[in-house]
Amino acid sequence: MKSLSEIETVSKRSSRAAGFSWGIAEEVGKNIRMLELFGLNGIKNLNYYFRARNKKNFEKINLISNENKISKIEFCPIIAGLNFLDQVRSLEILNEIKFEKIAYPLLFLPFASRASEVIGKKLELKIDNRAFLLNYNNSIYANSSNEDIIEIGNNVSIKFKENEDSFEESEWKELYKLSENTFVEESESSKVGGAGAELTDND
Amino acid sequence: MQVELRDPNVIMKLSRLGSFHQSKLSFLRSFLKEFKDWEYKRDLFNLDEFGYGTVVYSFTKNDRVYSLICFANKLEKDERSDRVIATKWDAAFTLHDGVPTKKDIERLKNEVPKQEVGRLSYKELTLSRANKSVRIFNHVVESLSNGIQPDINLLSKVGYLYRTTAVYGSGKFGLADRFRIKNREEIYGPFRLEMMLVYLVRQFTFDQVNHVAKNKNPKKAVNLDPEICKNLGIGNSTGLGMAPFIVNHPTLLNNWIYARETALKKIREIKNIKTEDSDLFKICLKKSIKNITSWNTESEYQQNKIKALLNDLNIFINIIEKKFDFSKEFAFNEIYLWLEKNSGEECIEYVVSMMMEPYDNIINPLINTMSSEEEKYFNIPTNRTILELKNILEDKYSKILNIDFLKKENNQNFWFISKNKEEPRLADRFIENGSELEQPLAIARDIKKLYDLLSKFKNSLTIDRFLVNNSDLRHVVRRAFIIEKFPYSEIQDNLIGQSIVPIDMLRLKLSFFGALKFDPRSDKWLRICMFQGAPLPEQLKNYDDHWVYNSLN
């Protein structure tokens, strides 16, 4: 079995060899390591992407907006992902970002996962009918099994999830009430001796 | 009184970093301290009469076991090479996580001797190989088998029976990734398992030499005197493979240097020095001179450094002995300021190391701060502005920005990875091919390029916008934001200049390992000795922490 360290190093070097700058290659190395750690096919997708890149000049998107449409060829997942990560602080006010056609979109995913950590919000990434919930770069929840290769994501969208409870207030109260059963009724003498007792706070 | 941390523009110059010496912070010393109360055992000793076969040693505490598995093989004379391009060695080793099963040993027997072309598993933590110093090893076998101890003078000239030529860890060749083990308290300090491997290999060399001598002459042979063993270490040949590490791990480098600088600052801030502490400082200082006078090297470069060090130290010791009053306030601060004024870099850093000796209370808490969670600082804060980035560059790289990279001598060399062994190398870009495949280690040049380019952009522009069309400088933008938080994360020198001395980079790293007797064999590789004078495993439970200065050599 290859170690994650080997995976990162080889991904970084191969990205440089494929023509990316060292700075971008470092990002790709970290990303492929992350995909493999989360059980997603990083190495396979990167390999297929590089093979395709030899034949196709994928479109590079620089400034990301809420609707991103290609002019001819699919977006390069690495440049799209990198700029999404770099620009995410100014993008989050848009609530949702859509991309038309990203090549090998699994390579876009780790950039979005890291962006989730940067802004402190969960992101919902949809690649056609596949959905991924990116949890602050700590974990990824997916609705589909780990397929080998997704060559093109025809409709890719990212929603910024607000930091809101996933439950009703009544559900919280019910559980809180149950948790109170671990508390002990305090005696009068205990109350008298508690922090701040016998002092005036108007001093 | 508050003392400032030393200026990174001075401390992070290569000539200064290349003058560092071992100290109480060094990893081999902190390893011994951590593992002194672990149970040491020789679990398997299966060598033939010539010393070939398998040996297993272990350290155990509670449920945790680390096992060193050694494979000793026959090596023909013409097969023995210390160079990284070698494919066979006298012995090969791996540190296994837990107790190896027979199946594990069988698996490892096929892989470990192959080193870089073998495959290890997540159950293995470190990997290494070593060659005999044949002249010394044979002399010891010959002597012991005749019932006499070997010539100590001959041994002291070399200082070891075996030399390792590489010690690998952290996921190389399938070894366990650091994330699997990083939360174990006993390995909070950097390179602790690499140190364990080297330490146990040292014990293997003694056990093997005794075994071979005994088999040669069972009736007459004696064991190597433990006192002689103690004064033998493990040699190491180190080349450029180690150099890029300190550039590629900026926050780790910072944490090593920051620990050292914090220690010095705290010691200089001590108002009243206790007599027992000043006495210990003086004792260590005087005893340590032996380590310098027995420092053999044919390198003229190093000989000159040793000569200057010895000269400076003699003057310093004379003053300390005859004129200096330790009862005055902030005595160590006064000593430090005197050194800055009167001594060379080797001597300053030597005495800085010595100043740490009395202060466990200062040093011990710093040891666990010397690792780094590098991932935390990888993302670039792209919401920052060009002005902020420019300010960082002007503040943190002021000397670097003065270098003229249009001059050939400042752009002479390039770092690359060799195809045959995947090892870092340095070459002249105007003579050799391959500079288009240069590694991102020309930090000074690229920082200067970044700074020049930034002046063409609006100060208020944010970094995300700047990076859109300037991704070729992304790696140094990242570094600039790292150095903002970690002042000692960057070597303040030009690593591609004509006058670079790469062994200064090796020396820096090896000093933190705790190596002694740096012996440069060229400007690109050197030999060192580790654990010379260290307690033997069976002596660990009750050993003198200042063993470094008690060596007979």
Contacts between the chains, C-beta under 8 A, distances in Angstrom:
chain1	res1	chain2	res2	distance
A	1	B	121	6.9
A	1	B	122	6.9
A	1	B	174	6.4
A	2	B	174	6.7
A	3	B	122	7.3
A	3	B	171	3.4
A	3	B	172	7.5
A	3	B	174	5.7
A	3	B	175	6.4
A	3	B	176	7.2
A	3	B	177	5.0
A	4	B	171	6.2
A	4	B	177	4.8
A	4	B	179	7.1
A	5	B	170	5.6
A	5	B	171	2.7
A	5	B	172	6.8
A	5	B	177	5.4
A	5	B	178	7.6
A	6	B	171	5.9
A	6	B	172	7.4
A	6	B	173	7.8
A	6	B	174	7.2
A	13	B	417	7.8
A	20	B	471	7.7
A	21	B	471	4.6
A	21	B	472	4.6
A	21	B	473	7.8
A	21	B	474	5.8
A	21	B	475	7.3
A	22	B	439	8.0
A	22	B	440	3.9
A	22	B	474	7.5
A	22	B	475	4.7
A	23	B	440	7.9
A	23	B	471	5.9
A	23	B	472	7.4
A	23	B	473	7.0
A	23	B	474	2.3
A	23	B	475	3.9
A	23	B	476	7.7
A	23	B	477	7.1
A	23	B	478	6.5
A	24	B	471	5.4
A	24	B	474	6.1
A	26	B	378	7.9
A	26	B	474	7.8
A	26	B	475	6.3
A	26	B	478	7.5
A	27	B	474	7.8
A	30	B	375	7.5
A	30	B	378	6.3
A	62	B	468	4.6
A	62	B	469	7.4
A	63	B	465	7.9
A	63	B	468	6.9
A	82	B	471	7.7
A	83	B	464	7.6
A	83	B	468	6.6
A	85	B	379	7.7
A	85	B	382	7.9
A	86	B	380	7.2
A	86	B	382	4.3
A	86	B	463	7.5
A	86	B	464	4.0
A	86	B	467	5.7
A	86	B	468	7.8
A	87	B	382	7.1
A	87	B	464	4.8
A	89	B	382	7.2
A	89	B	383	4.8
A	89	B	464	7.8
A	90	B	383	7.8
A	90	B	462	8.0
A	90	B	464	7.4
A	114	B	379	6.5
A	117	B	379	7.9
A	118	B	379	6.2
